[in-house]
């Protein structure tokens, strides 16, 4: 189950239990954030498309943190003129955790309902294979018997 919403002049695909980074908003950390411009709801084979928005649909989230993205370099140069300008930019964002997707006050998807992946013990698996490899003696490849070199006779 996911929803496509419009926020900050862009469209985002949202799922319950995941987070999204949107342009900086003036909501405080810990506040509830509501995406009310829902363009489309998709639940398996069924989908609901709005004209332009789905009426009664909204996506609820919680503001986690405000931050800055990685720095990008903006470089302007005019060849043969000696004009150069190098500038850095870091875009501010708001990270929102999606709690639920609702349609007419009926909850379609919640963050708690999303299946969680269990982390496989990768470190142990690698450690065991290395230990096993060290404990087993290596099999040496049999070398082929070399033929005696032919003697050159002086004629």
N, CA and C atoms as a LAMMPS dump frame, in Angstrom:
ITEM: TIMESTEP
0
ITEM: NUMBER OF ATOMS
465
ITEM: BOX BOUNDS ff ff ff
-5.0000000000000000e+02 5.0000000000000000e+02
-5.0000000000000000e+02 5.0000000000000000e+02
-5.0000000000000000e+02 5.0000000000000000e+02
ITEM: ATOMS id mol type element x y z
1 1 1 N 0.846 -1.181 0
2 1 2 C 0 0 0
3 1 3 C 0.888 1.239 0
4 2 1 N 0.669 2.105 -0.976
5 2 2 C 1.394 3.37 -0.978
6 2 3 C 0.5 4.471 -1.531
7 3 1 N 0.924 5.702 -1.289
8 3 2 C 0.183 6.87 -1.751
9 3 3 C 1.145 7.807 -2.464
10 4 1 N 0.645 8.477 -3.476
11 4 2 C 1.42 9.503 -4.164
12 4 3 C 0.813 10.84 -3.774
13 5 1 N 1.645 11.697 -3.174
14 5 2 C 1.164 12.979 -2.655
15 5 3 C 1.963 14.117 -3.275
16 6 1 N 1.396 15.311 -3.167
17 6 2 C 2.087 16.509 -3.606
18 6 3 C 2.444 17.311 -2.37
19 7 1 N 3.719 17.674 -2.256
20 7 2 C 4.179 18.484 -1.134
21 7 3 C 5.371 19.314 -1.588
22 8 1 N 5.395 20.55 -1.207
23 8 2 C 6.513 21.452 -1.519
24 8 3 C 6.764 21.559 -3.023
25 9 1 N 5.712 21.465 -3.826
26 9 2 C 5.854 21.593 -5.273
27 9 3 C 6.365 20.35 -5.969
28 10 1 N 6.482 19.235 -5.241
29 10 2 C 6.961 17.987 -5.826
30 10 3 C 6.003 16.868 -5.494
31 11 1 N 6.145 15.738 -6.199
32 11 2 C 5.335 14.561 -5.916
33 11 3 C 6.206 13.498 -5.275
34 12 1 N 5.664 12.849 -4.241
35 12 2 C 6.391 11.832 -3.501
36 12 3 C 5.552 10.569 -3.4
37 13 1 N 6.218 9.417 -3.423
38 13 2 C 5.568 8.131 -3.191
39 13 3 C 5.836 7.756 -1.732
40 14 1 N 4.771 7.62 -0.944
41 14 2 C 4.901 7.395 0.489
42 14 3 C 4.344 6.041 0.891
43 15 1 N 5.058 5.358 1.801
44 15 2 C 4.622 4.089 2.387
45 15 3 C 4.645 4.239 3.89
46 16 1 N 3.731 3.59 4.576
47 16 2 C 3.704 3.645 6.032
48 16 3 C 4.942 2.945 6.587
49 17 1 N 5.569 3.57 7.578
50 17 2 C 6.744 2.988 8.203
51 17 3 C 8.059 3.449 7.597
52 18 1 N 8.034 4.209 6.529
53 18 2 C 9.246 4.715 5.901
54 18 3 C 9.337 6.213 6.152
55 19 1 N 10.492 6.787 5.908
56 19 2 C 10.619 8.225 6.076
57 19 3 C 10.905 8.893 4.743
58 20 1 N 10.656 10.2 4.691
59 20 2 C 10.815 10.98 3.471
60 20 3 C 11.476 12.307 3.83
61 21 1 N 12.338 12.802 2.961
62 21 2 C 12.956 14.105 3.142
63 21 3 C 12.268 15.079 2.195
64 22 1 N 11.667 16.127 2.749
65 22 2 C 11.023 17.171 1.953
66 22 3 C 11.753 18.478 2.217
67 23 1 N 11.48 19.499 1.406
68 23 2 C 12.081 20.804 1.643
69 23 3 C 11.72 21.29 3.04
70 24 1 N 12.547 22.157 3.577
71 24 2 C 12.394 22.627 4.949
72 24 3 C 10.996 23.204 5.183
73 25 1 N 10.352 22.752 6.246
74 25 2 C 9.054 23.274 6.652
75 25 3 C 9.214 23.946 8.005
76 26 1 N 8.217 24.707 8.42
77 26 2 C 8.308 25.378 9.712
78 26 3 C 7.609 24.587 10.818
79 27 1 N 7.457 23.287 10.659
80 27 2 C 6.916 22.431 11.714
81 27 3 C 8.04 22.111 12.696
82 28 1 N 7.676 21.945 13.96
83 28 2 C 8.677 21.639 14.99
84 28 3 C 8.915 20.135 15.042
85 29 1 N 10.096 19.746 15.542
86 29 2 C 10.428 18.337 15.678
87 29 3 C 9.465 17.677 16.665
88 30 1 N 8.94 16.519 16.284
89 30 2 C 7.979 15.805 17.128
90 30 3 C 6.53 16.112 16.794
91 31 1 N 6.28 17.166 15.997
92 31 2 C 4.91 17.515 15.611
93 31 3 C 4.386 16.547 14.558
94 32 1 N 3.053 16.519 14.436
95 32 2 C 2.421 15.704 13.404
96 32 3 C 2.372 16.512 12.114
97 33 1 N 2.648 15.841 10.997
98 33 2 C 2.624 16.483 9.688
99 33 3 C 1.584 15.773 8.84
100 34 1 N 0.733 16.525 8.156
101 34 2 C -0.356 15.952 7.373
102 34 3 C -0.147 16.29 5.897
103 35 1 N -0.107 15.258 5.073
104 35 2 C -0.105 15.428 3.623
105 35 3 C -1.562 15.272 3.18
106 36 1 N -2.212 16.374 2.807
107 36 2 C -3.626 16.29 2.439
108 36 3 C -3.857 16.341 0.933
109 37 1 N -2.831 16.599 0.156
110 37 2 C -2.965 16.614 -1.306
111 37 3 C -2.549 15.243 -1.849
112 38 1 N -3.428 14.261 -1.68
113 38 2 C -3.154 12.898 -2.129
114 38 3 C -3.632 12.768 -3.571
115 39 1 N -2.724 12.434 -4.462
116 39 2 C -3.031 12.333 -5.886
117 39 3 C -3.538 10.941 -6.234
118 40 1 N -2.951 9.903 -5.583
119 40 2 C -3.294 8.527 -5.939
120 40 3 C -3.049 7.607 -4.754
121 41 1 N -3.932 6.617 -4.582
122 41 2 C -3.766 5.56 -3.593
123 41 3 C -3.684 4.232 -4.327
124 42 1 N -2.682 3.403 -3.981
125 42 2 C -2.501 2.115 -4.637
126 42 3 C -2.442 1.034 -3.57
127 43 1 N -3.326 0.04 -3.709
128 43 2 C -3.359 -1.093 -2.778
129 43 3 C -3.409 -2.373 -3.603
130 44 1 N -2.223 -2.892 -3.95
131 44 2 C -2.174 -4.098 -4.776
132 44 3 C -2.691 -3.823 -6.173
133 45 1 N -3.776 -4.536 -6.546
134 45 2 C -4.367 -4.355 -7.873
135 45 3 C -5.314 -3.17 -7.926
136 46 1 N -5.804 -2.726 -6.764
137 46 2 C -6.763 -1.625 -6.721
138 46 3 C -6.029 -0.297 -6.587
139 47 1 N -6.5 0.695 -7.334
140 47 2 C -5.931 2.03 -7.208
141 47 3 C -7.037 3.062 -7.322
142 48 1 N -6.857 4.159 -6.602
143 48 2 C -7.808 5.261 -6.616
144 48 3 C -7.068 6.492 -7.087
145 49 1 N -7.551 7.097 -8.151
146 49 2 C -6.91 8.268 -8.736
147 49 3 C -7.813 9.463 -8.515
148 50 1 N -7.228 10.563 -8.059
149 50 2 C -7.999 11.778 -7.81
150 50 3 C -8.072 12.656 -9.04
151 51 1 N -9.008 13.6 -8.999
152 51 2 C -9.153 14.545 -10.093
153 51 3 C -9.313 15.944 -9.508
154 52 1 N -8.337 16.674 -9.137
155 52 2 C -6.913 16.364 -9.127
156 52 3 C -6.448 15.617 -7.869
157 53 1 N -7.233 15.687 -6.768
158 53 2 C -6.834 15.003 -5.539
159 53 3 C -7.924 14.043 -5.091
160 54 1 N -7.549 13.002 -4.335
161 54 2 C -8.507 12.046 -3.789
162 54 3 C -9.172 12.709 -2.592
163 55 1 N -10.495 12.824 -2.633
164 55 2 C -11.193 13.504 -1.542
165 55 3 C -11.263 12.598 -0.315
166 56 1 N -10.975 13.165 0.85
167 56 2 C -11.03 12.425 2.108
168 56 3 C -9.778 11.625 2.412
169 57 1 N -8.789 11.685 1.555
170 57 2 C -7.558 10.921 1.788
171 57 3 C -6.496 11.829 2.383
172 58 1 N -5.721 11.272 3.313
173 58 2 C -4.599 12.011 3.871
174 58 3 C -3.556 11.032 4.399
175 59 1 N -2.343 11.507 4.448
176 59 2 C -1.222 10.716 4.951
177 59 3 C -0.678 11.451 6.167
178 60 1 N -0.561 10.728 7.28
179 60 2 C -0.09 11.329 8.525
180 60 3 C 1.349 10.914 8.784
181 61 1 N 2.129 11.866 9.271
182 61 2 C 3.525 11.591 9.58
183 61 3 C 3.975 12.367 10.797
184 62 1 N 5.191 12.093 11.216
185 62 2 C 5.761 12.747 12.38
186 62 3 C 7.095 13.354 11.966
187 63 1 N 7.316 14.626 12.32
188 63 2 C 8.553 15.305 11.977
189 63 3 C 9.665 14.758 12.87
190 64 1 N 10.7 14.199 12.243
191 64 2 C 11.81 13.635 13.007
192 64 3 C 12.903 14.661 13.265
193 65 1 N 13.401 15.289 12.211
194 65 2 C 14.541 16.19 12.362
195 65 3 C 14.609 17.155 11.178
196 66 1 N 15.226 18.294 11.412
197 66 2 C 15.556 19.231 10.343
198 66 3 C 17.062 19.123 10.121
199 67 1 N 17.485 19.156 8.873
200 67 2 C 18.91 19.017 8.618
201 67 3 C 19.32 19.624 7.3
202 68 1 N 20.585 19.345 6.915
203 68 2 C 21.132 19.833 5.648
204 68 3 C 21.656 18.651 4.847
205 69 1 N 21.478 18.701 3.539
206 69 2 C 22.008 17.671 2.642
207 69 3 C 23.507 17.878 2.44
208 70 1 N 24.12 16.964 1.665
209 70 2 C 25.529 17.105 1.34
210 70 3 C 25.753 18.36 0.51
211 71 1 N 26.952 18.894 0.608
212 71 2 C 27.282 20.095 -0.145
213 71 3 C 27.462 19.766 -1.622
214 72 1 N 26.891 20.613 -2.465
215 72 2 C 27.131 20.507 -3.899
216 72 3 C 27.907 21.744 -4.335
217 73 1 N 28.703 21.604 -5.351
218 73 2 C 29.511 22.707 -5.855
219 73 3 C 28.851 23.262 -7.108
220 74 1 N 28.648 24.577 -7.125
221 74 2 C 28.089 25.269 -8.282
222 74 3 C 29.23 26.078 -8.888
223 75 1 N 29.561 25.793 -10.139
224 75 2 C 30.722 26.428 -10.779
225 75 3 C 30.284 27.065 -12.085
226 76 1 N 30.518 28.369 -12.186
227 76 2 C 30.217 29.103 -13.419
228 76 3 C 31.528 29.595 -14.02
229 77 1 N 31.672 29.43 -15.318
230 77 2 C 32.874 29.89 -15.996
231 77 3 C 32.526 30.332 -17.413
232 78 1 N 33.078 31.456 -17.803
233 78 2 C 32.931 31.9 -19.177
234 78 3 C 34.291 31.768 -19.848
235 79 1 N 34.374 30.897 -20.847
236 79 2 C 35.675 30.675 -21.472
237 79 3 C 36.191 31.932 -22.178
238 80 1 N 37.5 32.098 -22.149
239 80 2 C 38.223 33.183 -22.839
240 80 3 C 37.944 34.556 -22.236
241 81 1 N 37.238 34.622 -21.121
242 81 2 C 36.921 35.913 -20.496
243 81 3 C 37.591 36.066 -19.135
244 82 1 N 38.073 34.965 -18.553
245 82 2 C 38.712 35.045 -17.246
246 82 3 C 37.706 35.179 -16.112
247 83 1 N 36.452 34.824 -16.37
248 83 2 C 35.411 34.932 -15.347
249 83 3 C 35.115 33.562 -14.79
250 84 1 N 35.281 33.419 -13.479
251 84 2 C 34.976 32.159 -12.808
252 84 3 C 34.309 32.45 -11.484
253 85 1 N 33.38 31.565 -11.098
254 85 2 C 32.703 31.72 -9.807
255 85 3 C 32.419 30.325 -9.265
256 86 1 N 32.975 30.01 -8.11
257 86 2 C 32.782 28.715 -7.476
258 86 3 C 32.036 28.943 -6.178
259 87 1 N 30.946 28.186 -6.015
260 87 2 C 30.084 28.403 -4.866
261 87 3 C 29.582 27.065 -4.363
262 88 1 N 29.445 26.91 -3.05
263 88 2 C 28.89 25.7 -2.465
264 88 3 C 27.463 25.936 -2.009
265 89 1 N 26.67 24.858 -1.951
266 89 2 C 25.274 24.983 -1.507
267 89 3 C 24.868 23.731 -0.754
268 90 1 N 24.197 23.898 0.387
269 90 2 C 23.635 22.784 1.145
270 90 3 C 22.142 23.06 1.318
271 91 1 N 21.319 22.158 0.774
272 91 2 C 19.868 22.326 0.827
273 91 3 C 19.337 21.876 2.189
274 92 1 N 18.501 22.677 2.801
275 92 2 C 17.862 22.331 4.067
276 92 3 C 16.69 21.388 3.792
277 93 1 N 16.447 20.453 4.708
278 93 2 C 15.341 19.51 4.542
279 93 3 C 14.699 19.206 5.88
280 94 1 N 13.505 18.617 5.805
281 94 2 C 12.79 18.113 6.976
282 94 3 C 12.542 16.631 6.742
283 95 1 N 12.952 15.794 7.704
284 95 2 C 12.752 14.343 7.594
285 95 3 C 11.466 13.984 8.335
286 96 1 N 10.554 13.281 7.63
287 96 2 C 9.241 12.928 8.179
288 96 3 C 9.069 11.422 8.124
289 97 1 N 8.674 10.826 9.252
290 97 2 C 8.361 9.402 9.328
291 97 3 C 6.872 9.235 9.061
292 98 1 N 6.512 8.393 8.096
293 98 2 C 5.109 8.206 7.715
294 98 3 C 4.474 7.21 8.682
295 99 1 N 3.434 7.668 9.399
296 99 2 C 2.742 6.826 10.384
297 99 3 C 1.608 6.022 9.764
298 100 1 N 0.715 6.695 9.008
299 100 2 C -0.451 5.99 8.481
300 100 3 C -0.988 6.666 7.229
301 101 1 N -1.751 5.88 6.471
302 101 2 C -2.448 6.368 5.283
303 101 3 C -3.932 6.168 5.543
304 102 1 N -4.717 7.251 5.42
305 102 2 C -6.142 7.184 5.735
306 102 3 C -6.986 7.601 4.54
307 103 1 N -8.171 7.003 4.442
308 103 2 C -9.166 7.382 3.453
309 103 3 C -10.501 7.444 4.166
310 104 1 N -11.09 8.636 4.219
311 104 2 C -12.366 8.878 4.914
312 104 3 C -12.313 8.36 6.362
313 105 1 N -11.274 8.718 7.088
314 105 2 C -11.047 8.349 8.496
315 105 3 C -10.914 6.839 8.709
316 106 1 N -10.701 6.079 7.662
317 106 2 C -10.448 4.645 7.771
318 106 3 C -8.962 4.425 7.487
319 107 1 N -8.273 3.773 8.401
320 107 2 C -6.834 3.552 8.261
321 107 3 C -6.595 2.423 7.254
322 108 1 N -5.894 2.75 6.174
323 108 2 C -5.57 1.753 5.154
324 108 3 C -4.235 1.073 5.424
325 109 1 N -3.288 1.822 5.97
326 109 2 C -1.969 1.257 6.263
327 109 3 C -1.387 1.979 7.469
328 110 1 N -0.746 1.201 8.358
329 110 2 C -0.09 1.771 9.537
330 110 3 C 1.364 1.325 9.546
331 111 1 N 2.198 2.101 10.234
332 111 2 C 3.619 1.777 10.313
333 111 3 C 3.841 0.481 11.075
334 112 1 N 3.006 0.188 12.068
335 112 2 C 3.171 -1.022 12.87
336 112 3 C 2.855 -2.283 12.063
337 113 1 N 2.011 -2.166 11.036
338 113 2 C 1.604 -3.325 10.233
339 113 3 C 2.667 -3.752 9.233
340 114 1 N 3.644 -2.888 8.978
341 114 2 C 4.656 -3.187 7.97
342 114 3 C 5.581 -4.281 8.49
343 115 1 N 5.814 -5.328 7.693
344 115 2 C 6.705 -6.408 8.156
345 115 3 C 8.128 -5.896 8.278
346 116 1 N 8.779 -6.27 9.381
347 116 2 C 10.155 -5.847 9.613
348 116 3 C 11.094 -6.95 9.177
349 117 1 N 12.192 -6.557 8.576
350 117 2 C 13.188 -7.52 8.126
351 117 3 C 14.07 -7.889 9.303
352 118 1 N 14.339 -9.177 9.436
353 118 2 C 15.234 -9.626 10.487
354 118 3 C 16.65 -9.634 9.937
355 119 1 N 17.55 -9.043 10.699
356 119 2 C 18.935 -8.967 10.259
357 119 3 C 19.609 -10.324 10.436
358 120 1 N 20.178 -10.813 9.378
359 120 2 C 20.894 -12.086 9.426
360 120 3 C 22.255 -11.854 10.079
361 121 1 N 22.713 -12.777 10.882
362 121 2 C 24.023 -12.595 11.528
363 121 3 C 25.147 -12.771 10.515
364 122 1 N 25.442 -11.702 9.8
365 122 2 C 26.433 -11.754 8.729
366 122 3 C 27.843 -11.915 9.3
367 123 1 N 28.134 -11.225 10.386
368 123 2 C 29.479 -11.271 10.951
369 123 3 C 29.819 -12.683 11.41
370 124 1 N 28.858 -13.374 12.012
371 124 2 C 29.111 -14.73 12.474
372 124 3 C 29.31 -15.675 11.283
373 125 1 N 28.508 -15.5 10.255
374 125 2 C 28.622 -16.38 9.085
375 125 3 C 30 -16.229 8.448
376 126 1 N 30.483 -14.997 8.341
377 126 2 C 31.795 -14.785 7.746
378 126 3 C 32.881 -15.346 8.657
379 127 1 N 32.746 -15.101 9.957
380 127 2 C 33.74 -15.589 10.912
381 127 3 C 33.814 -17.1 10.928
382 128 1 N 32.656 -17.767 10.84
383 128 2 C 32.633 -19.224 10.851
384 128 3 C 33.297 -19.786 9.598
385 129 1 N 33.042 -19.189 8.465
386 129 2 C 33.618 -19.714 7.227
387 129 3 C 35.134 -19.543 7.226
388 130 1 N 35.634 -18.428 7.785
389 130 2 C 37.071 -18.228 7.842
390 130 3 C 37.705 -19.227 8.805
391 131 1 N 37.053 -19.417 9.965
392 131 2 C 37.59 -20.358 10.942
393 131 3 C 37.591 -21.774 10.37
394 132 1 N 36.557 -22.124 9.659
395 132 2 C 36.448 -23.449 9.064
396 132 3 C 37.531 -23.641 8.009
397 133 1 N 37.778 -22.601 7.226
398 133 2 C 38.787 -22.678 6.184
399 133 3 C 40.182 -22.839 6.794
400 134 1 N 40.432 -22.19 7.93
401 134 2 C 41.744 -22.291 8.567
402 134 3 C 41.959 -23.672 9.18
403 135 1 N 40.883 -24.253 9.734
404 135 2 C 41.022 -25.534 10.41
405 135 3 C 41.222 -26.692 9.428
406 136 1 N 40.68 -26.588 8.241
407 136 2 C 40.819 -27.658 7.253
408 136 3 C 42.159 -27.535 6.537
409 137 1 N 42.882 -28.634 6.393
410 137 2 C 44.153 -28.553 5.662
411 137 3 C 43.884 -28.337 4.179
412 138 1 N 44.757 -27.563 3.595
413 138 2 C 44.601 -27.293 2.161
414 138 3 C 45.105 -28.494 1.368
415 139 1 N 44.399 -28.821 0.348
416 139 2 C 44.803 -29.907 -0.535
417 139 3 C 45.769 -29.338 -1.563
418 140 1 N 46.946 -29.951 -1.617
419 140 2 C 47.924 -29.458 -2.564
420 140 3 C 47.679 -30.108 -3.921
421 141 1 N 47.814 -29.322 -4.925
422 141 2 C 47.607 -29.818 -6.28
423 141 3 C 48.788 -30.696 -6.672
424 142 1 N 48.475 -31.782 -7.33
425 142 2 C 49.534 -32.679 -7.793
426 142 3 C 50.206 -32.054 -8.999
427 143 1 N 51.5 -32.054 -8.943
428 143 2 C 52.228 -31.485 -10.07
429 143 3 C 52.533 -32.599 -11.064
430 144 1 N 52.451 -32.279 -12.296
431 144 2 C 52.717 -33.267 -13.348
432 144 3 C 54.211 -33.534 -13.401
433 145 1 N 54.572 -34.77 -13.602
434 145 2 C 55.995 -35.15 -13.69
435 145 3 C 56.568 -34.535 -14.941
436 146 1 N 57.729 -33.928 -14.748
437 146 2 C 58.365 -33.279 -15.897
438 146 3 C 59.125 -34.319 -16.706
439 147 1 N 59.083 -34.178 -17.979
440 147 2 C 59.806 -35.077 -18.877
441 147 3 C 61.277 -34.653 -18.866
442 148 1 N 62.144 -35.624 -18.902
443 148 2 C 63.562 -35.243 -18.932
444 148 3 C 63.87 -34.456 -20.207
445 149 1 N 64.727 -33.494 -20.045
446 149 2 C 65.06 -32.639 -21.178
447 149 3 C 65.815 -33.454 -22.213
448 150 1 N 65.531 -33.242 -23.467
449 150 2 C 66.214 -33.966 -24.559
450 150 3 C 67.638 -33.454 -24.669
451 151 1 N 68.566 -34.375 -24.8
452 151 2 C 69.979 -34.001 -24.909
453 151 3 C 70.266 -33.629 -26.353
454 152 1 N 70.957 -32.537 -26.461
455 152 2 C 71.338 -32.099 -27.792
456 152 3 C 72.679 -32.748 -28.138
457 153 1 N 72.697 -33.365 -29.233
458 153 2 C 73.954 -33.996 -29.642
459 153 3 C 74.657 -33.11 -30.673
460 154 1 N 75.949 -33.027 -30.503
461 154 2 C 76.713 -32.214 -31.446
462 154 3 C 77.037 -33.058 -32.68
463 155 1 N 76.68 -32.588 -33.814
464 155 2 C 76.933 -33.351 -35.031
465 155 3 C 78.004 -32.747 -35.84
